[in-house]
Amino acid sequence: MLLRGLTWLILFQLFGTAIHQLFLPMLPGPIIGLLCLLGWLMYRGDVPQPIELAASSLLRYLPLLLVPPAVGVMVYASVIAQHFWAIVGALGISVMVSLALTGWLMNRLINLKVGQPEGGRDA
Amino acid sequence: MLDWQGAVASVTHHPLFGIGVSLGAYQAAMALYERTRLVFLQPVLLSMLLVVGVLLACGISYAEYRHGTEILATLLGPATVALAVPLFLNLRRIRQLFWPTVLTLIIGGLAATASGVWLGWCFGADHETLMTMAPKSVTSPIAMLVAGQLGGVPALAAVFVLTTGVIGGIFGPGILRLLKVQAPEARGMALGLTSHAVGTSVALQEGETCGGFAALGMSLMGLATAVFLPLAVSLFV
């Protein structure tokens, strides 16, 4: 079951890679694969159990999969040390401000929508 | 005479050493995080520090570690594809919240990208660094591609992406709590849109809906950046 689901995920990614090479150089293969799988799931109307199993198993270990690229920081240690405050300051302030704005805005818009009468679903 | 040095070298240069260290560091980091729940002990950050420590102590280069952990990096592709599942499971909710999602994407996405570049410029970063910083809120494969197109440094873009993600993952839940953002859809959207995969992994721990919207925010932001950022830069710079 797990292997069958994993095979599907890999097939979708490989398909995405082919599309990336042929038509869409600005989008990476995995993202195209994600969109194709989403389209296929929407067409089917439900998630086949093998895919559900493989997806939840892989996503549980998503932080682990991010460790090797993260370790790449050590190669740029000297560049980063040189511009440490500029980098951490700019990235840190920017992500915190935009995260606060995004969360607040979305929460606000959801509450506005919930506040509407039930009939207002056509929006 | 036992050849201790040879034994140590053959262990540390074994093809499985990198994966073993990563698995060990990850489990130690997870255990510590779950026991303490301290925000700054973000598992990805802590595992990264542990692995870097071990590699430096054993005198192993990043290139060798990277080579040994190729399989983990390769699985990141199917894991990205797998995000379609939580996305699909939340599709009905997403359809109901279509306009809030689109408006938040446009305003939040612009704020995330523009504020990074503007602050970098204020802190005195050069053109190349600014172009590397621009796609910082996007998942690293897209960011690396886009940074390359803009004339930045792809590998450094991955570092900026990770720094952004880790800072967002550490402080994000606290900031959202402080602002009383309670809707899981809004929390997920904020985490995924600004802190990509790291934010999404934090959001997945909060619950299915939160994780689904984080995956949505991450993929929409990735798409929008891949398509519009090179266009915007070629128009304005």
Boltz contact constraints between the chains, C-beta under 6 A:
constraints:
  - contact:
      token1: [A, 9]
      token2: [B, 78]
      max_distance: 6.0
  - contact:
      token1: [A, 9]
      token2: [B, 81]
      max_distance: 6.0
  - contact:
      token1: [A, 9]
      token2: [B, 82]
      max_distance: 6.0
  - contact:
      token1: [A, 10]
      token2: [B, 78]
      max_distance: 6.0
  - contact:
      token1: [A, 12]
      token2: [B, 81]
      max_distance: 6.0
  - contact:
      token1: [A, 13]
      token2: [B, 77]
      max_distance: 6.0
  - contact:
      token1: [A, 13]
      token2: [B, 78]
      max_distance: 6.0
  - contact:
      token1: [A, 13]
      token2: [B, 81]
      max_distance: 6.0
  - contact:
      token1: [A, 26]
      token2: [B, 226]
      max_distance: 6.0
  - contact:
      token1: [A, 27]
      token2: [B, 226]
      max_distance: 6.0
  - contact:
      token1: [A, 28]
      token2: [B, 141]
      max_distance: 6.0
  - contact:
      token1: [A, 28]
      token2: [B, 142]
      max_distance: 6.0
  - contact:
      token1: [A, 28]
      token2: [B, 145]
      max_distance: 6.0
  - contact:
      token1: [A, 30]
      token2: [B, 77]
      max_distance: 6.0
  - contact:
      token1: [A, 30]
      token2: [B, 80]
      max_distance: 6.0
  - contact:
      token1: [A, 30]
      token2: [B, 81]
      max_distance: 6.0
  - contact:
      token1: [A, 31]
      token2: [B, 222]
      max_distance: 6.0
  - contact:
      token1: [A, 33]
      token2: [B, 81]
      max_distance: 6.0
  - contact:
      token1: [A, 34]
      token2: [B, 80]
      max_distance: 6.0
  - contact:
      token1: [A, 34]
      token2: [B, 81]
      max_distance: 6.0
  - contact:
      token1: [A, 34]
      token2: [B, 83]
      max_distance: 6.0
  - contact:
      token1: [A, 34]
      token2: [B, 84]
      max_distance: 6.0
  - contact:
      token1: [A, 37]
      token2: [B, 81]
      max_distance: 6.0
  - contact:
      token1: [A, 37]
      token2: [B, 84]
      max_distance: 6.0
  - contact:
      token1: [A, 38]
      token2: [B, 84]
      max_distance: 6.0
  - contact:
      token1: [A, 38]
      token2: [B, 87]
      max_distance: 6.0
  - contact:
      token1: [A, 38]
      token2: [B, 88]
      max_distance: 6.0
  - contact:
      token1: [A, 41]
      token2: [B, 88]
      max_distance: 6.0
  - contact:
      token1: [A, 47]
      token2: [B, 85]
      max_distance: 6.0
  - contact:
      token1: [A, 55]
      token2: [B, 82]
      max_distance: 6.0
  - contact:
      token1: [A, 55]
      token2: [B, 85]
      max_distance: 6.0
  - contact:
      token1: [A, 58]
      token2: [B, 79]
      max_distance: 6.0
  - contact:
      token1: [A, 58]
      token2: [B, 82]
      max_distance: 6.0
  - contact:
      token1: [A, 59]
      token2: [B, 82]
      max_distance: 6.0
  - contact:
      token1: [A, 62]
      token2: [B, 79]
      max_distance: 6.0
  - contact:
      token1: [A, 62]
      token2: [B, 201]
      max_distance: 6.0
  - contact:
      token1: [A, 63]
      token2: [B, 43]
      max_distance: 6.0
  - contact:
      token1: [A, 63]
      token2: [B, 44]
      max_distance: 6.0
  - contact:
      token1: [A, 63]
      token2: [B, 201]
      max_distance: 6.0
  - contact:
      token1: [A, 64]
      token2: [B, 26]
      max_distance: 6.0
  - contact:
      token1: [A, 65]
      token2: [B, 72]
      max_distance: 6.0
  - contact:
      token1: [A, 65]
      token2: [B, 75]
      max_distance: 6.0
  - contact:
      token1: [A, 65]
      token2: [B, 76]
      max_distance: 6.0
  - contact:
      token1: [A, 65]
      token2: [B, 79]
      max_distance: 6.0
  - contact:
      token1: [A, 66]
      token2: [B, 44]
      max_distance: 6.0
  - contact:
      token1: [A, 67]
      token2: [B, 22]
      max_distance: 6.0
  - contact:
      token1: [A, 67]
      token2: [B, 47]
      max_distance: 6.0
  - contact:
      token1: [A, 68]
      token2: [B, 69]
      max_distance: 6.0
  - contact:
      token1: [A, 68]
      token2: [B, 72]
      max_distance: 6.0
  - contact:
      token1: [A, 68]
      token2: [B, 73]
      max_distance: 6.0
  - contact:
      token1: [A, 69]
      token2: [B, 158]
      max_distance: 6.0
  - contact:
      token1: [A, 70]
      token2: [B, 44]
      max_distance: 6.0
  - contact:
      token1: [A, 70]
      token2: [B, 48]
      max_distance: 6.0
  - contact:
      token1: [A, 70]
      token2: [B, 162]
      max_distance: 6.0
  - contact:
      token1: [A, 71]
      token2: [B, 48]
      max_distance: 6.0
  - contact:
      token1: [A, 71]
      token2: [B, 51]
      max_distance: 6.0
  - contact:
      token1: [A, 71]
      token2: [B, 52]
      max_distance: 6.0
  - contact:
      token1: [A, 73]
      token2: [B, 159]
      max_distance: 6.0
  - contact:
      token1: [A, 74]
      token2: [B, 52]
      max_distance: 6.0
  - contact:
      token1: [A, 74]
      token2: [B, 62]
      max_distance: 6.0
  - contact:
      token1: [A, 75]
      token2: [B, 62]
      max_distance: 6.0
  - contact:
      token1: [A, 76]
      token2: [B, 156]
      max_distance: 6.0
  - contact:
      token1: [A, 76]
      token2: [B, 159]
      max_distance: 6.0
  - contact:
      token1: [A, 86]
      token2: [B, 123]
      max_distance: 6.0
  - contact:
      token1: [A, 86]
      token2: [B, 125]
      max_distance: 6.0
  - contact:
      token1: [A, 89]
      token2: [B, 123]
      max_distance: 6.0
  - contact:
      token1: [A, 90]
      token2: [B, 119]
      max_distance: 6.0
  - contact:
      token1: [A, 90]
      token2: [B, 120]
      max_distance: 6.0
  - contact:
      token1: [A, 90]
      token2: [B, 123]
      max_distance: 6.0
  - contact:
      token1: [A, 91]
      token2: [B, 163]
      max_distance: 6.0
  - contact:
      token1: [A, 91]
      token2: [B, 164]
      max_distance: 6.0
  - contact:
      token1: [A, 92]
      token2: [B, 167]
      max_distance: 6.0
  - contact:
      token1: [A, 93]
      token2: [B, 119]
      max_distance: 6.0
  - contact:
      token1: [A, 94]
      token2: [B, 115]
      max_distance: 6.0
  - contact:
      token1: [A, 94]
      token2: [B, 116]
      max_distance: 6.0
  - contact:
      token1: [A, 94]
      token2: [B, 119]
      max_distance: 6.0
  - contact:
      token1: [A, 95]
      token2: [B, 164]
      max_distance: 6.0
  - contact:
      token1: [A, 95]
      token2: [B, 167]
      max_distance: 6.0
  - contact:
      token1: [A, 95]
      token2: [B, 168]
      max_distance: 6.0
  - contact:
      token1: [A, 95]
      token2: [B, 194]
      max_distance: 6.0
  - contact:
      token1: [A, 96]
      token2: [B, 171]
      max_distance: 6.0
  - contact:
      token1: [A, 97]
      token2: [B, 115]
      max_distance: 6.0
  - contact:
      token1: [A, 98]
      token2: [B, 111]
      max_distance: 6.0
  - contact:
      token1: [A, 98]
      token2: [B, 112]
      max_distance: 6.0
  - contact:
      token1: [A, 98]
      token2: [B, 115]
      max_distance: 6.0
  - contact:
      token1: [A, 98]
      token2: [B, 194]
      max_distance: 6.0
  - contact:
      token1: [A, 99]
      token2: [B, 168]
      max_distance: 6.0
  - contact:
      token1: [A, 99]
      token2: [B, 172]
      max_distance: 6.0
  - contact:
      token1: [A, 99]
      token2: [B, 175]
      max_distance: 6.0
  - contact:
      token1: [A, 99]
      token2: [B, 190]
      max_distance: 6.0
  - contact:
      token1: [A, 99]
      token2: [B, 194]
      max_distance: 6.0
  - contact:
      token1: [A, 100]
      token2: [B, 175]
      max_distance: 6.0
  - contact:
      token1: [A, 100]
      token2: [B, 179]
      max_distance: 6.0
  - contact:
      token1: [A, 101]
      token2: [B, 111]
      max_distance: 6.0
  - contact:
      token1: [A, 102]
      token2: [B, 104]
      max_distance: 6.0
  - contact:
      token1: [A, 102]
      token2: [B, 108]
      max_distance: 6.0
  - contact:
      token1: [A, 102]
      token2: [B, 190]
      max_distance: 6.0
  - contact:
      token1: [A, 102]
      token2: [B, 193]
      max_distance: 6.0
  - contact:
      token1: [A, 103]
      token2: [B, 176]
      max_distance: 6.0
  - contact:
      token1: [A, 103]
      token2: [B, 181]
      max_distance: 6.0
  - contact:
      token1: [A, 103]
      token2: [B, 186]
      max_distance: 6.0
  - contact:
      token1: [A, 103]
      token2: [B, 190]
      max_distance: 6.0
  - contact:
      token1: [A, 104]
      token2: [B, 179]
      max_distance: 6.0
  - contact:
      token1: [A, 105]
      token2: [B, 104]
      max_distance: 6.0
  - contact:
      token1: [A, 106]
      token2: [B, 100]
      max_distance: 6.0
  - contact:
      token1: [A, 106]
      token2: [B, 104]
      max_distance: 6.0
  - contact:
      token1: [A, 106]
      token2: [B, 186]
      max_distance: 6.0
  - contact:
      token1: [A, 106]
      token2: [B, 189]
      max_distance: 6.0
  - contact:
      token1: [A, 107]
      token2: [B, 181]
      max_distance: 6.0
  - contact:
      token1: [A, 107]
      token2: [B, 183]
      max_distance: 6.0
  - contact:
      token1: [A, 107]
      token2: [B, 186]
      max_distance: 6.0
  - contact:
      token1: [A, 109]
      token2: [B, 100]
      max_distance: 6.0
  - contact:
      token1: [A, 110]
      token2: [B, 100]
      max_distance: 6.0
  - contact:
      token1: [A, 110]
      token2: [B, 183]
      max_distance: 6.0
  - contact:
      token1: [A, 110]
      token2: [B, 186]
      max_distance: 6.0
